[in-house]
Amino acid sequence: MSGLLLATPRAWVRRVGRLVPGVEPASPLAGRTVMVTGASSGIGEATAKAVADRGARVLLVARRADELDRVVGEIEAAGGTAYAYPCDLTDGPAVERMIATVLREHDGVDMLVNNAGRSIRRSLALSYDRLHDVERTVAINYLAPVRLILALLPQMVERGDGHVVNILTWGVQVKAPKFAAYIASKTALDTFSRIAGRETYGDGVTFTNIRLSLVRTDMIGPTDVYRRTPAMSPEQAAAKVVRALEDRPLTVNTLAGDVAEVLNLLVPRLSDAVSHAAAKRFPDSPAAARHVSEEHATG
């Protein structure tokens, strides 16, 4: 909800336009070039299709070339325009080559959606000898999107317009136990982009951090407790991403995340106690307890 109060003037113009019965203002995405990472499945795939449906040229980035080709084919069959760029975003030289190809083949990138990521749920008690969990999570959730931002920012600043949307988690506000590596990596990107937005405030480049609640994708599949937990569909999450691209709010939060953030500030020790008790009720899954990797990467 905080995004509504911090939206740009153009967003308020669009909101007023939506009040007219039967009228939907033209999407500012029409004719734009939008890069979406992790676009081979889940939120990324749904976002790519929704963005293309609004007239944007979509650049799909992920590791799985065959799945990217499938999504491109489905977008084109629906009348949209899309291009596939297979790339491992944790491979710095590969990313440099991909960006060089993109900028050579297109007239710049107007908007970037950092969606590719890795989720992992494992308690610290089972992680003492698993620093690599943190390293891999930071590599894709933080370093990879920062690498893309730094690579694409110069041409956005030169053009005087650009927007970056980061798919984060309400965990950056809730700070849920057993997600130390995951939430820390997402919090780092949240903070980086908030500061970047201040530095580019006068350059026409804006940032939106979307702190999503649970989404029903392959990423949450290995976590047993999530099978019985309510969750958004990828299409519902993609609708939030599209609105963020169109209206450019500072953040998109959930009510539960906002409440948790306030409680963490006002009654931190009570919040700790409640979180600890909740974590005891939902122990590590059998996969995590066996030190089988309870994680799934998108992109």
Backbone torsions as a table, in degrees:
resi	resn	phi	psi	omega
1	MET	NA	-28.0	-177.8
2	SER	-62.3	-25.8	179.4
3	GLY	-62.5	-29.1	179.9
4	LEU	-64.8	-37.5	-177.1
5	LEU	-78.3	-22.8	-174.9
6	LEU	-110.3	18.6	-178.3
7	ALA	-71.9	158.8	178.7
8	THR	-76.4	162.2	178.2
9	PRO	-55.8	-38.9	-179.8
10	ARG	-62.2	-31.1	179.0
11	ALA	-67.1	-41.3	179.2
12	TRP	-65.9	-35.1	176.0
13	VAL	-62.1	-43.5	178.6
14	ARG	-65.1	-39.1	-179.9
15	ARG	-64.4	-40.2	177.3
16	VAL	-63.1	-40.6	178.9
17	GLY	-61.9	-32.9	-179.5
18	ARG	-70.8	-15.9	180.0
19	LEU	-74.4	-16.6	179.3
20	VAL	-77.5	120.4	-177.1
21	PRO	-56.7	132.3	175.7
22	GLY	75.9	5.9	-177.6
23	VAL	-118.2	126.3	174.3
24	GLU	-118.8	113.8	-178.4
25	PRO	-55.7	147.2	178.4
26	ALA	-57.5	138.3	-177.8
27	SER	-72.6	133.7	175.5
28	PRO	-69.5	-3.0	177.6
29	LEU	-82.2	-16.8	-178.3
30	ALA	-58.7	126.3	178.9
31	GLY	80.8	-3.7	179.8
32	ARG	-85.5	159.1	175.3
33	THR	-106.9	118.7	-173.7
34	VAL	-121.7	123.2	175.4
35	MET	-94.9	130.0	179.1
36	VAL	-123.6	121.2	178.4
37	THR	-93.3	158.9	-175.3
38	GLY	62.7	35.2	-170.8
39	ALA	-88.2	8.1	-177.4
40	SER	-87.3	-7.4	-179.7
41	SER	-167.9	174.1	170.8
42	GLY	55.9	-137.4	-177.3
43	ILE	-61.0	-40.5	-178.7
44	GLY	-62.2	-45.5	178.1
45	GLU	-62.5	-47.4	-179.4
46	ALA	-62.9	-38.0	178.6
47	THR	-66.4	-44.7	-180.0
48	ALA	-58.0	-43.7	-179.4
49	LYS	-67.3	-40.9	-179.6
50	ALA	-67.9	-39.5	178.8
51	VAL	-66.7	-42.5	178.2
52	ALA	-63.2	-35.4	179.8
53	ASP	-64.6	-20.3	178.2
54	ARG	-97.0	12.2	171.7
55	GLY	93.5	10.0	179.4
56	ALA	-87.6	154.5	167.9
57	ARG	-85.5	124.3	-174.2
58	VAL	-108.6	128.9	176.2
59	LEU	-104.7	112.3	-174.9
60	LEU	-94.8	125.9	-179.5
61	VAL	-123.0	129.7	175.0
62	ALA	-171.4	173.8	-179.2
63	ARG	-79.2	-34.6	-170.8
64	ARG	-86.9	100.8	-176.3
65	ALA	-61.8	-39.7	-177.7
66	ASP	-64.7	-40.2	178.7
67	GLU	-70.4	-36.4	175.4
68	LEU	-61.7	-43.1	179.2
69	ASP	-61.8	-37.8	177.5
70	ARG	-62.2	-46.5	-179.1
71	VAL	-65.3	-41.7	177.2
72	VAL	-58.4	-45.1	179.8
73	GLY	-60.8	-40.1	179.9
74	GLU	-69.0	-37.4	177.7
75	ILE	-66.0	-44.5	-179.7
76	GLU	-66.2	-37.1	177.9
77	ALA	-63.1	-28.0	178.7
78	ALA	-88.3	2.9	177.4
79	GLY	96.3	6.9	-179.4
80	GLY	-94.1	-180.0	-179.9
81	THR	-123.6	125.4	-177.3
82	ALA	-149.2	152.6	179.2
83	TYR	-136.0	141.7	-178.6
84	ALA	-103.1	136.2	177.5
85	TYR	-133.8	85.5	178.8
86	PRO	-61.4	132.7	-177.6
87	CYS	-166.5	139.1	170.2
88	ASP	-88.3	109.7	-173.3
89	LEU	-71.7	-7.6	174.6
90	THR	-91.6	-1.0	179.2
91	ASP	-100.7	99.2	-175.3
92	GLY	-52.9	-53.9	179.5
93	PRO	-59.4	-37.2	178.6
94	ALA	-64.8	-39.3	178.3
95	VAL	-65.2	-42.3	178.4
96	GLU	-59.1	-42.8	178.7
97	ARG	-66.1	-40.9	-179.9
98	MET	-63.6	-45.3	179.8
99	ILE	-63.6	-41.5	178.6
100	ALA	-60.9	-41.0	178.3
101	THR	-65.3	-44.6	-179.9
102	VAL	-60.3	-47.7	-177.3
103	LEU	-69.7	-24.8	176.5
104	ARG	-76.9	-34.4	-174.5
105	GLU	-91.8	-15.8	-178.3
106	HIS	-131.9	159.4	179.9
107	ASP	-84.0	60.3	178.9
108	GLY	85.2	170.5	175.2
109	VAL	-116.9	120.1	-176.9
110	ASP	-81.0	-37.0	-174.9
111	MET	-141.8	146.4	-179.5
112	LEU	-126.5	130.8	174.3
113	VAL	-113.2	108.3	178.4
114	ASN	-86.2	94.6	-176.9
115	ASN	-112.0	-31.0	-177.4
116	ALA	-56.6	138.3	-178.7
117	GLY	-172.1	177.2	-179.4
118	ARG	-132.5	132.2	176.3
119	SER	-112.2	141.6	176.6
120	ILE	-146.8	132.6	178.0
121	ARG	-119.0	108.1	178.9
122	ARG	-156.8	131.9	-179.1
123	SER	-68.2	158.6	177.1
124	LEU	-63.4	-32.0	-179.5
125	ALA	-61.5	-24.7	177.9
126	LEU	-102.5	10.3	-173.0
127	SER	-121.1	7.0	-175.0
128	TYR	-58.9	-32.9	-179.2
129	ASP	-108.4	23.9	-175.2
130	ARG	-127.4	51.2	176.0
131	LEU	-60.3	-26.4	-179.9
132	HIS	-63.5	-25.7	174.4
133	ASP	-59.7	-44.0	179.5
134	VAL	-67.1	-44.9	-177.0
135	GLU	-62.0	-44.4	-179.9
136	ARG	-68.3	-37.1	-179.2
137	THR	-68.5	-44.2	177.8
138	VAL	-63.8	-37.0	-177.4
139	ALA	-59.6	-43.3	-177.1
140	ILE	-92.3	-34.6	-174.8
141	ASN	-84.1	-25.8	-177.1
142	TYR	-120.0	-59.1	-174.8
143	LEU	-64.5	-39.2	-179.2
144	ALA	-62.9	-51.3	178.1
145	PRO	-64.7	-34.8	176.9
146	VAL	-64.0	-39.4	177.7
147	ARG	-60.2	-42.2	179.2
148	LEU	-68.0	-42.0	179.1
149	ILE	-59.5	-48.3	-178.3
150	LEU	-64.8	-32.6	-179.3
151	ALA	-74.1	-35.0	-175.1
152	LEU	-96.4	-17.1	-176.2
153	LEU	-61.4	-41.4	-177.6
154	PRO	-57.4	-43.5	-179.2
155	GLN	-72.8	-27.1	173.9
156	MET	-67.8	-46.0	179.7
157	VAL	-63.0	-42.2	179.5
158	GLU	-62.4	-37.0	179.6
159	ARG	-78.1	-19.9	-179.5
160	GLY	79.0	20.9	-179.8
161	ASP	-163.9	140.7	177.8
162	GLY	173.2	159.3	-179.6
163	HIS	-149.1	139.6	178.7
164	VAL	-122.5	128.3	175.7
165	VAL	-114.5	125.8	177.9
166	ASN	-107.7	126.1	176.0
167	ILE	-86.3	108.4	-176.8
168	LEU	-113.6	-153.2	-177.8
169	THR	-141.2	148.7	174.9
170	TRP	-63.8	-10.5	176.8
171	GLY	-61.1	-23.5	178.5
172	VAL	-66.0	-21.2	175.4
173	GLN	-98.4	-40.1	-176.2
174	VAL	-75.3	-40.7	-177.5
175	LYS	61.1	57.8	-175.6
176	ALA	-73.8	137.8	175.7
177	PRO	-59.7	156.7	179.5
178	LYS	75.5	2.6	179.0
179	PHE	-122.4	31.3	-174.1
180	ALA	-57.4	-49.3	-177.8
181	ALA	-65.0	-45.1	-176.7
182	TYR	-66.7	-53.0	-176.1
183	ILE	-67.7	-36.3	178.2
184	ALA	-62.5	-40.7	180.0
185	SER	-67.1	-38.9	178.9
186	LYS	-71.2	-36.0	177.7
187	THR	-64.9	-37.7	177.8
188	ALA	-60.6	-43.7	179.2
189	LEU	-68.1	-38.3	177.1
190	ASP	-57.2	-48.6	-178.1
191	THR	-69.3	-43.8	178.6
192	PHE	-55.3	-47.4	-175.9
193	SER	-71.1	-33.0	176.8
194	ARG	-62.9	-41.7	178.9
195	ILE	-71.6	-41.4	178.2
196	ALA	-59.1	-39.4	178.9
197	GLY	-63.1	-33.8	176.8
198	ARG	-70.1	-37.5	-179.9
199	GLU	-70.6	-30.6	-178.4
200	THR	-101.3	13.7	-176.7
201	TYR	-55.1	-40.4	-178.1
202	GLY	-89.7	3.3	-177.1
203	ASP	-103.9	1.2	179.4
204	GLY	82.0	9.4	-179.9
205	VAL	-107.7	127.7	-174.8
206	THR	-123.6	162.5	-178.5
207	PHE	-132.3	142.9	172.6
208	THR	-127.6	128.6	173.9
209	ASN	-104.1	114.7	179.0
210	ILE	-98.2	114.3	-178.1
211	ARG	-99.6	85.3	-172.9
212	LEU	-75.0	150.2	167.1
213	SER	-83.7	-166.0	-174.1
214	LEU	-64.3	135.5	177.8
215	VAL	-123.6	136.1	-175.2
216	ARG	-79.4	85.5	178.7
217	THR	-129.8	176.3	177.8
218	ASP	-60.5	-24.2	-176.1
219	MET	-61.2	-33.0	-177.4
220	ILE	-95.1	-0.9	-175.8
221	GLY	-55.1	-44.7	-176.3
222	PRO	-70.2	-12.3	-176.3
223	THR	-92.3	109.5	-172.4
224	ASP	-56.4	-43.2	-173.8
225	VAL	-62.6	-26.5	-177.2
226	TYR	-73.9	-15.7	-179.2
227	ARG	-66.7	-21.0	-179.9
228	ARG	-112.5	9.6	-176.8
229	THR	-100.9	133.4	176.9
230	PRO	-57.7	142.8	-178.9
231	ALA	-151.4	153.5	174.4
232	MET	-72.8	158.5	171.1
233	SER	-84.9	160.0	175.6
234	PRO	-57.3	-34.5	179.9
235	GLU	-67.7	-37.5	176.7
236	GLN	-66.5	-40.1	176.7
237	ALA	-65.3	-40.6	179.8
238	ALA	-62.5	-34.8	177.9
239	ALA	-61.8	-36.4	176.7
240	LYS	-67.7	-37.9	179.3
241	VAL	-65.5	-44.4	179.5
242	VAL	-60.9	-43.7	178.9
243	ARG	-63.3	-36.2	177.9
244	ALA	-66.6	-37.7	177.4
245	LEU	-67.5	-38.1	-177.3
246	GLU	-77.0	-41.7	-171.8
247	ASP	-101.8	-18.0	176.3
248	ARG	55.5	50.1	174.2
249	PRO	-70.3	161.6	179.3
250	LEU	-69.2	-46.7	177.4
251	THR	-139.7	157.0	169.8
252	VAL	-125.5	110.3	-174.7
253	ASN	-113.3	170.3	169.5
254	THR	-104.8	157.3	177.8
255	LEU	-62.6	-41.9	-180.0
256	ALA	-62.3	-40.0	178.0
257	GLY	-64.4	-41.9	178.9
258	ASP	-63.8	-42.1	179.3
259	VAL	-63.3	-44.6	-179.7
260	ALA	-62.0	-39.1	179.9
261	GLU	-64.3	-41.2	178.2
262	VAL	-64.2	-44.1	-179.6
263	LEU	-65.0	-36.8	177.7
264	ASN	-63.0	-30.5	179.2
265	LEU	-82.6	-41.2	-173.5
266	LEU	-83.1	-41.4	-176.7
267	VAL	-133.4	67.1	-173.1
268	PRO	-59.9	-41.7	-178.5
269	ARG	-69.3	-37.3	175.5
270	LEU	-64.2	-40.9	177.0
271	SER	-60.9	-40.2	177.3
272	ASP	-60.6	-44.9	-177.5
273	ALA	-64.1	-44.0	179.7
274	VAL	-64.0	-44.2	-179.9
275	SER	-63.7	-40.3	179.2
276	HIS	-63.0	-44.8	179.9
277	ALA	-63.6	-41.3	179.0
278	ALA	-64.7	-39.5	179.7
279	ALA	-64.8	-33.8	178.6
280	LYS	-67.9	-30.1	179.2
281	ARG	-73.3	-25.9	-177.9
282	PHE	-123.3	81.4	-175.4
283	PRO	-69.3	176.3	175.6
284	ASP	-56.2	146.1	178.2
285	SER	-71.4	163.7	176.8
286	PRO	-56.3	-35.5	179.5
287	ALA	-63.3	-45.0	179.8
288	ALA	-67.3	-39.7	-179.1
289	ALA	-64.4	-31.2	177.7
290	ARG	-84.5	2.6	-175.9
291	HIS	62.8	21.9	167.9
292	VAL	-78.3	141.3	-173.0
293	SER	-66.2	109.2	178.0
294	GLU	-91.9	73.1	-176.8
295	GLU	-155.4	161.4	176.7
296	HIS	-150.0	133.4	-178.2
297	ALA	-104.7	144.2	171.7
298	THR	-112.2	131.3	178.7
299	GLY	107.6	NA	NA
